[in-house]
Amino acid sequence: MSSKACKACHLLSDELSCPNCGQATSKNWSGMLTVLDPAQSELAQAMNIQKPGTYALKVR
C-alpha cells in the first residue's frame, strides 16, 4: 500500500516527490479513492483528477 500522498494532486505513491506533478508528498493523509475512468467519475471531476490512479481524499 502506498504511504505518501501528493500535497497538490493527492496521488498516492511511495515517492518523496509526486510522480504525477513533481510536488512534495506527505505521510499525513486520510481517505482513499481509486479512479479507473476520470471522465466518467463525478468525484474525479470534482477533485480535478485527470489520470487513473489511487488518490487521498484529504492531505495535510
TIVO-2410 file (N, C-alpha, C; in nm, 3 decimals):
# residues 60
REC num residu      c1      c2      c3 atome chaine
REC   1      M   0.083  -0.118   0.000     N      A
REC   1      M   0.000   0.000   0.000    CA      A
REC   1      M   0.087   0.125   0.000     C      A
REC   2      S   0.050   0.223  -0.076     N      A
REC   2      S   0.123   0.349  -0.083    CA      A
REC   2      S   0.113   0.423   0.050     C      A
REC   3      S   0.221   0.490   0.086     N      A
REC   3      S   0.223   0.552   0.217    CA      A
REC   3      S   0.227   0.704   0.214     C      A
REC   4      K   0.242   0.765   0.098     N      A
REC   4      K   0.250   0.910   0.091    CA      A
REC   4      K   0.154   0.964  -0.014     C      A
REC   5      A   0.101   1.083   0.012     N      A
REC   5      A   0.009   1.147  -0.081    CA      A
REC   5      A   0.065   1.282  -0.124     C      A
REC   6      C   0.047   1.314  -0.249     N      A
REC   6      C   0.092   1.443  -0.302    CA      A
REC   6      C   0.009   1.555  -0.240     C      A
REC   7      K   0.076   1.662  -0.199     N      A
REC   7      K   0.007   1.775  -0.139    CA      A
REC   7      K  -0.072   1.855  -0.242     C      A
REC   8      A  -0.038   1.842  -0.369     N      A
REC   8      A  -0.106   1.919  -0.474    CA      A
REC   8      A  -0.217   1.839  -0.541     C      A
REC   9      C  -0.185   1.720  -0.595     N      A
REC   9      C  -0.284   1.645  -0.673    CA      A
REC   9      C  -0.342   1.525  -0.598     C      A
REC  10      H  -0.288   1.494  -0.479     N      A
REC  10      H  -0.338   1.388  -0.389    CA      A
REC  10      H  -0.308   1.246  -0.436     C      A
REC  11      L  -0.229   1.226  -0.540     N      A
REC  11      L  -0.193   1.092  -0.587    CA      A
REC  11      L  -0.115   1.019  -0.478     C      A
REC  12      L  -0.148   0.893  -0.454     N      A
REC  12      L  -0.077   0.812  -0.356    CA      A
REC  12      L   0.041   0.742  -0.422     C      A
REC  13      S   0.157   0.746  -0.355     N      A
REC  13      S   0.278   0.679  -0.405    CA      A
REC  13      S   0.372   0.656  -0.287     C      A
REC  14      D   0.485   0.595  -0.313     N      A
REC  14      D   0.588   0.576  -0.211    CA      A
REC  14      D   0.705   0.673  -0.231     C      A
REC  15      E   0.691   0.767  -0.321     N      A
REC  15      E   0.799   0.859  -0.358    CA      A
REC  15      E   0.803   0.982  -0.268     C      A
REC  16      L   0.921   1.047  -0.262     N      A
REC  16      L   0.935   1.172  -0.187    CA      A
REC  16      L   0.873   1.290  -0.261     C      A
REC  17      S   0.872   1.280  -0.394     N      A
REC  17      S   0.802   1.381  -0.475    CA      A
REC  17      S   0.705   1.307  -0.567     C      A
REC  18      C   0.597   1.372  -0.600     N      A
REC  18      C   0.490   1.310  -0.677    CA      A
REC  18      C   0.534   1.273  -0.819     C      A
REC  19      P   0.512   1.149  -0.861     N      A
REC  19      P   0.547   1.110  -0.998    CA      A
REC  19      P   0.452   1.172  -1.102     C      A
REC  20      N   0.340   1.224  -1.057     N      A
REC  20      N   0.240   1.284  -1.146    CA      A
REC  20      N   0.271   1.431  -1.173     C      A
REC  21      C   0.297   1.508  -1.066     N      A
REC  21      C   0.315   1.653  -1.084    CA      A
REC  21      C   0.446   1.708  -1.027     C      A
REC  22      G   0.522   1.624  -0.955     N      A
REC  22      G   0.652   1.667  -0.904    CA      A
REC  22      G   0.650   1.741  -0.771     C      A
REC  23      Q   0.534   1.760  -0.713     N      A
REC  23      Q   0.523   1.832  -0.585    CA      A
REC  23      Q   0.562   1.742  -0.468     C      A
REC  24      A   0.575   1.801  -0.350     N      A
REC  24      A   0.611   1.727  -0.229    CA      A
REC  24      A   0.497   1.634  -0.186     C      A
REC  25      T   0.534   1.525  -0.119     N      A
REC  25      T   0.434   1.431  -0.067    CA      A
REC  25      T   0.431   1.437   0.085     C      A
REC  26      S   0.325   1.384   0.143     N      A
REC  26      S   0.307   1.385   0.287    CA      A
REC  26      S   0.258   1.248   0.335     C      A
REC  27      K   0.304   1.208   0.453     N      A
REC  27      K   0.255   1.084   0.514    CA      A
REC  27      K   0.125   1.109   0.588     C      A
REC  28      N   0.086   1.234   0.603     N      A
REC  28      N  -0.033   1.271   0.679    CA      A
REC  28      N  -0.151   1.290   0.584     C      A
REC  29      W  -0.223   1.180   0.556     N      A
REC  29      W  -0.338   1.185   0.467    CA      A
REC  29      W  -0.446   1.091   0.518     C      A
REC  30      S  -0.568   1.110   0.466     N      A
REC  30      S  -0.678   1.022   0.506    CA      A
REC  30      S  -0.773   1.001   0.389     C      A
REC  31      G  -0.845   0.890   0.392     N      A
REC  31      G  -0.939   0.856   0.287    CA      A
REC  31      G  -0.869   0.816   0.159     C      A
REC  32      M  -0.933   0.728   0.083     N      A
REC  32      M  -0.871   0.679  -0.039    CA      A
REC  32      M  -0.977   0.665  -0.148     C      A
REC  33      L  -0.940   0.704  -0.269     N      A
REC  33      L  -1.028   0.695  -0.384    CA      A
REC  33      L  -0.949   0.636  -0.500     C      A
REC  34      T  -0.998   0.526  -0.558     N      A
REC  34      T  -0.935   0.468  -0.676    CA      A
REC  34      T  -1.018   0.509  -0.797     C      A
REC  35      V  -0.952   0.574  -0.891     N      A
REC  35      V  -1.020   0.623  -1.012    CA      A
REC  35      V  -0.975   0.540  -1.130     C      A
REC  36      L  -1.071   0.476  -1.197     N      A
REC  36      L  -1.041   0.395  -1.316    CA      A
REC  36      L  -1.063   0.476  -1.444     C      A
REC  37      D  -1.170   0.557  -1.446     N      A
REC  37      D  -1.204   0.636  -1.563    CA      A
REC  37      D  -1.241   0.778  -1.519     C      A
REC  38      P  -1.144   0.869  -1.514     N      A
REC  38      P  -1.170   1.004  -1.465    CA      A
REC  38      P  -1.282   1.077  -1.540     C      A
REC  39      A  -1.300   1.050  -1.667     N      A
REC  39      A  -1.402   1.118  -1.746    CA      A
REC  39      A  -1.543   1.078  -1.704     C      A
REC  40      Q  -1.559   0.959  -1.648     N      A
REC  40      Q  -1.691   0.910  -1.608    CA      A
REC  40      Q  -1.717   0.923  -1.458     C      A
REC  41      S  -1.620   0.970  -1.381     N      A
REC  41      S  -1.632   0.978  -1.236    CA      A
REC  41      S  -1.662   1.121  -1.192     C      A
REC  42      E  -1.776   1.138  -1.125     N      A
REC  42      E  -1.811   1.271  -1.073    CA      A
REC  42      E  -1.714   1.314  -0.964     C      A
REC  43      L  -1.670   1.220  -0.879     N      A
REC  43      L  -1.573   1.254  -0.775    CA      A
REC  43      L  -1.440   1.296  -0.836     C      A
REC  44      A  -1.394   1.226  -0.938     N      A
REC  44      A  -1.269   1.263  -1.005    CA      A
REC  44      A  -1.280   1.402  -1.065     C      A
REC  45      Q  -1.392   1.433  -1.125     N      A
REC  45      Q  -1.411   1.565  -1.183    CA      A
REC  45      Q  -1.414   1.673  -1.075     C      A
REC  46      A  -1.479   1.643  -0.962     N      A
REC  46      A  -1.486   1.738  -0.852    CA      A
REC  46      A  -1.347   1.763  -0.791     C      A
REC  47      M  -1.262   1.660  -0.791     N      A
REC  47      M  -1.127   1.672  -0.737    CA      A
REC  47      M  -1.025   1.713  -0.843     C      A
REC  48      N  -1.071   1.737  -0.965     N      A
REC  48      N  -0.986   1.776  -1.078    CA      A
REC  48      N  -0.880   1.670  -1.109     C      A
REC  49      I  -0.919   1.543  -1.104     N      A
REC  49      I  -0.830   1.431  -1.135    CA      A
REC  49      I  -0.840   1.400  -1.283     C      A
REC  50      Q  -0.726   1.398  -1.351     N      A
REC  50      Q  -0.722   1.376  -1.494    CA      A
REC  50      Q  -0.672   1.237  -1.533     C      A
REC  51      K  -0.599   1.169  -1.442     N      A
REC  51      K  -0.537   1.040  -1.473    CA      A
REC  51      K  -0.589   0.931  -1.379     C      A
REC  52      P  -0.605   0.807  -1.429     N      A
REC  52      P  -0.643   0.697  -1.340    CA      A
REC  52      P  -0.536   0.675  -1.233     C      A
REC  53      G  -0.580   0.630  -1.116     N      A
REC  53      G  -0.486   0.602  -1.008    CA      A
REC  53      G  -0.558   0.601  -0.875     C      A
REC  54      T  -0.480   0.592  -0.766     N      A
REC  54      T  -0.535   0.593  -0.631    CA      A
REC  54      T  -0.495   0.726  -0.566     C      A
REC  55      Y  -0.595   0.794  -0.510     N      A
REC  55      Y  -0.576   0.928  -0.457    CA      A
REC  55      Y  -0.626   0.937  -0.313     C      A
REC  56      A  -0.564   1.027  -0.236     N      A
REC  56      A  -0.609   1.056  -0.100    CA      A
REC  56      A  -0.721   1.159  -0.108     C      A
REC  57      L  -0.817   1.146  -0.018     N      A
REC  57      L  -0.925   1.244  -0.014    CA      A
REC  57      L  -0.883   1.371   0.059     C      A
REC  58      K  -0.798   1.356   0.161     N      A
REC  58      K  -0.752   1.471   0.238    CA      A
REC  58      K  -0.604   1.456   0.266     C      A
REC  59      V  -0.527   1.561   0.240     N      A
REC  59      V  -0.382   1.560   0.264    CA      A
REC  59      V  -0.349   1.680   0.351     C      A
REC  60      R  -0.270   1.656   0.455     N      A
REC  60      R  -0.227   1.765   0.544    CA      A
REC  60      R  -0.079   1.781   0.537     C      A
***
